[in-house]
Amino acid sequence: MDATARRIEIFAPFTAAFDYTKLVLFQPFDLTKWLTIGFAAFLAGLADGTRLNFSGGWSGPDFTGKWFSADSTGVAEQFASPLFVALMVAIGIVVLVVILLFMWLGARGRFMFIDCVVRNRGAIEEPWREYRREGNGLFLLMLVAGVIWLLLFALLALPLLIPFFQGGEFSFGIWQIVYLLTAVPVVIVLSVIWMLIAWFIAPVMYRQRCSALAALRQVVNLIGEYPVPFILYLLFAVVLLVAGGLTTCLVSCVTCCIALLPYIGTVILLPLYTFYYSYTLLFLRQFGPEYDAWTGLLPLEQGTPAMEQTVEQEPPPVEENPPPSDEPPPLP
């Protein structure tokens, strides 16, 4: 694709996503459809925990030279206790199973939610079956990526934990500070890059019905070919996420924290999640028909508006003054 022949917009998909969100959820308003799409959105967020809204505490070192105030000998004896080991193993297995279950449901849910947004319908069973292969493939990719990230974090944390393993004390000196100032920015940059790549894998798989690895390669190549539009997208997405976070806090206060409840919060904030996915899909479609989720869809079942029927509503196109022959078809 010739980069000079195609203008990639950042703000135009924002306007189109706003209008398309109104089309999907409010024109007309259908409570059953809203609740159904909300359930798909809830499942889609299980993979990253964004729809659970659970809060938890964190405890750490007191930075006085020891790990809390516990004696290292007593801690070692507790760790060596068969009952303690068995309890920790059981808890670890349960937590691992729950995490894997959430990741799997989240991977399948992303395709369900994308399908609801693209086809402007509330459906659970059909997209669950239709995109089973893609959802399972995305789950396996996320699982491998998660293992790689855990190994990377363990490797980076090892220099900080060696003093504790050697002497039972957690020392925090100058070299640890220098190490953190070097390692943390690298981890942040790598995490942001991976998050950007991973966010577009499911839309590419949905459009092309390809494997997760094939979608991963395409997204990486696309970002490498058009780095500036994706960097601008990332910066603008950060602004949108911050605004969405503030909106979530405001809605939670207004609803007396009801919006923090699983699924119920997703239903209340469904316009926000629908807008996020619509914006991503509309941004991606600018790179050609092979990345346009609305291209090549079969007519839907009777009673659900097909693409040819919804085109008559003429929502605004993604780009202003698009070329006559090299643009994706109008947004359905």
Phi, psi and omega in degrees: 000136181277117183294331182284342183269354183230128179260118181268118182267150176253319185270331179299318175297334177297310179297316179296321179294322178297313180293322182290327176297319176297321180296317184288319190257339188234355185234081356269171177280129180226112184298318180298315177298318180300312181294325180291313177296324178298324177292320176296320178294323178297315178297320181298330181274354181292334183294328182243006177077009184284348180249004180274322178059030176271141177247152181212161180265171178219137177234151184206196184289154178269003176058032175253009178107348179228157177282104190055221179240013184284142176286135185296327179294317178295321178296318180296321179295321178295318179296328182278351181293129180301321180295317179296316180297315180296320179295317180294321178295316180297315179297318180298320180294316180298314180298318180297317179297317180296317179298315179296321178296316178297318179298318181293313178297322179295320178296317178291323182293330180298319178289326176296316182291318176301318180296319178297320181290313184293315184272359178054057181207164172253109183214142179238305187295314184296307178293333176300317179282318187297320186249035178296314182296316180295319180296317178294322178295320177294322177300314180296321177295316178297323180295313179297316179298322178296318178296318179298318179294321178297317178296321179295315179296320178296320179294319180288329180278344184303315179300331179281337183265345182302314179300325179291319179292328183282314186240001181075012180234148179256100180268144182226092184253196183294317184293330175293322178295315178298319179297316179295319179296338178269317187282320184299313178300323179296316179296320179297315180297314179296322179295317179295318179298315180294319178299320179295317180294312185296330183294334183261355184293312181299315177300322178293318178296321180297317183288316189260351183054043182256176179284166180294321179294320178296318177295321178299314179297319181294318180295317179298316179295322181294317178294322178294328180279327181234066184294322184296310178301323181287326176295317178295321176300316181298315180296318179290325178295324177299317178298317179295321179292321177296315178298321177294323177296318177296321177297319179297317178297318180296315180295322178297319178293318182294323182267013180058044176070010176296327181292351177273351180286140178303145182064311179299317177296322178296319179296318180294320183262019183303321177303325179294313181291321178297320179296316180301311181293320179298318180297318179296315181295321180287327174293317184291327184296342181291344183273003175133164181301331180291349177244010181265112183295340182269000181269132173081014178285140175283151176304145182280171181296163182299136182099348177245131183301128176277171183298317183297331181281324183280343178298332182297341180283341173048064170292161186296141177291166182291316185254148174276135180051059183290153175299151187290335189236351187244022181250150172299158179296162181304149180299126182289000000 
